Amino acid sequence: MSKVKIDKKIVGYSVRQRGGKSAAAPRPEFRRETTAGGAEIIRMHEKLERPEMLIGSTYKVKTPVSDHAMYITINDIVLNEGTEYEKRRPFEIFINSKNLDHYQWIVALTRIISAVFRKGGDVTFLVDELKAVFDPRGGYWKPGGKYMPSIIAELGYIVEKHLILIGLLKKVELDDEQKKLLEEKRAEYEARSKQQDAFSKSEYPEGAQLCTKCSTAAVVMMDGCRTCLSCGDSKCG
């Protein structure tokens, strides 16, 4: 059998069967594209190996339903680094917390989300899926008046925030008319439901403390005993 030297790159092969027929072997599908100028663009796909170092961001989540905070880390892989096609794509997610009550579903959720990230394609659907999860025991309010229906939903908001940061999602902005209407409604609500400070404009002596019975700043020290000048409650009976 003579030897044949191949000078060109092998891009495919076939297996010759009996009878002279040849069966083409399936070629592995790599998510690569070539532009009109000949530049090769690498897309995200499940066969992309993890580099030794990834860049990412860590977000702190403190909820009133848990005594311990959660720290959510999302690492990104940089595709086509140093070229005009450079893009960041989420590659993996980790959740760390001292609270071990939710350890099992945290591990399962991080593995599933990381697998979806590494699969490539459009991963923005995860945001809506996570935000749609409701806790049957009820949600909680975040500082600033934002309601969270569950811890999983807040995780969805964190993923959305990160995807906006790396450019996969666009931040929804209100137009000028909507902002003006929102400010008017907020000012109207605050004026209507404004709470009066219990310690301001008080008719009781200066330095009076808040009464635990009638919630009035009218508790003073009288005859060696703390007495409320509003309801008469006294620690001395």
N, C-alpha and C positions, 0 to 999 in steps of 0.2 A: 504494500500500500504506500503510495507516494504521499509526501507531506505537502500541504498547501499553506502558504503564509498569508495571513489575513492582515491587510494594512489598514482597513477601516474599522470603525467602532461597531461592535455587534449590537444591533437593536432588536433582534428577534431570531428565532430559530424554529425549525420544524423537525418532527420525527418521521423518518421514512418507514412506512409499514410494508408488509408483504403485498405484492401486487403492484408496487410502484407508487402507491398513494402516499401522500404525506399529510400528517395532521399538524396543524399549527398550534404551538403551545400558547396558552394564554399569557399575555404580557401583564405584568403588575401595573396597576394604575397609580401613577404618582401625580399629585396635584401640581403640575407645572404648566405654565403658559409662556408662550414666546410672543413678544411684541413685534410690530412691523419692522422695528430697527434691529431685531435680533436679540434683544435683552430677554433674559429668562426670569420669569416671576414665579416665586415659590409660594403656593397657597397652603393654608393650614389643612392638615390631614392626619388621620389616626396613626400613620406610620412614621410621623415626624418624631425623632428621638429627642429626649429631654437634654438640653445643654447642662453643663456643670453649674452654671450660674444663671439665675433668672432675676429680673427686676419686678418689683411689686409694691403693693401698698397694704398697710394694716389699719383697720378701722375698729374703734372701740364702741361697743354697744352695751349700755347699762339700762336694764329694764327694771321697773318696780316689782316685777313678779319674781325676781331672783336677787339674792344677796350679793352675788358675784357678777362681775362684768364678763362679757365675751369679747374676744379679740379675733377678728376675721381678717385673714391675710389672703389676698389674691395676687398670684404671681403671673407675669406676662412673658411671652416669648416675642422676640423682635424678629420679624421676617424681612428679608431683603435689606439687612442692615447696611447703612452707608450708601444706599441708592435712592433714587427718587420714588421708588415703590416701597420704601420702608414703612412698616406698619406694626403696631403692637396688638397682640391678640391674647386673651386670657388663656392660661394653660392649666392652672391648678388652683385649688382653694383649700384653706385650712381654717379650722375653728378651734380655738383654745379657750378653756374656762376651768375655773376651780370647781364649779358645780358639776358633779358626776351624775346627777339625776337624769340628764339627757344624753349621756355618753354614747349609747348605742345608736340613736337616730342621728346624732351629730356625725359620727364616723360614717354611717351609711350615706347620709346626705352629701358629705364632702366628697366621697368616692364617686357618687353618681354625677354630681355637678362637674367634677374634674374630668370624668370620662366624656361628658358632653362637650366640655371645652376642648379637649384633645381631638375630638371627632372632627372639629372644624365646621365650616359653613356658618349659617346664621344662628348664633346662640342667644340672640336677644329675646327669644320667646320665653327663656327661663324667668325673665323679670315678671311678666304677667302671670306665669304659672305660680311663682312663689308668693306674689302679692295677693293672690286670690285665696290663700289658705287662711281660714278663720279658726280661732281657738274656741271650742264649745264652752269654756269657762268664762269667756269674755276677753276683750283686748285691754289696752291701756293707753294712756295719753303720754305723749312725749313732751319735753319742754318746748314751749312755743305753740302748743295747742294742736299738734298733729296727732291724730288717732292711729294707732297700730292695732290691727285685728288679731295679730299673733306674732310670736317671735320669728316664725318662718317668713311672715310678710315683711318684717323689718329686714331680714336677710335679703329679700327681694329688692328692697329699696337700696341696700348697700351694693348689691350687684349692679343695679341700675346706675347708681352714682359712679361706680368704677367704670362702667362701659361708656358713660358720658365723658369721663376723664380721659380715656384713651381714644375717644373719637368714634366708637362703634354706634353710639346713640347721640342724638341731638337733644339738647335741653329745650324743653317747651317753655317759650317765653310768652308772656301776656302782652297784648298790644297796649297803646297808650290809653285808649278808652276803657279797657278792662281794668288797668291799674288805677285809673282815676275813680271808677265806680267802686272798686275794692276799698280804696282809701276813704271814700265817703261813707260806705257802709260800716267800715271799722270805726270811724270817728263817731258815727251815729250810735253804734252799739255801746262804745265805751262811755259816751255821755249819758246814755240811758241806764246802764247798769254799773256805773261807777260806784265803788264802795268807799264809804267814808272812813277815814282812819279813826280808830277808837281812841287814840291819844291826842287828836287834834281838836281844837275848839271845845275843850271839855269844861263843864261848869263845876267840876270838882277840883280840889286842891292840886297844885302842880306836884308831880311825882307820884300820883296815885297809880296803883297797880291794877292789873286786869283781874276782875272777879271771875272765878271759875264757875259760879252758879248762874249769874245773870249776864256774863260777858261784857261788863261795863268797867271802864277804867276808873273805879271809884274806891278801891281798897286802900285804906290808910291805917297807920298805927295809932290806935286810940286806947289809952289806959293800959298800955303794954300788951295789947291784943290787936291782931289784924282784923279790921272790921270794914265791911262794904257800906258806903254811905248811900248806895242806891237801893239794895234789897235788904240790908241789915244783916246779911250773913256774917257770922263771927266764928273764929276758930276757938273762942273761949266758951261758946255755947251761949 
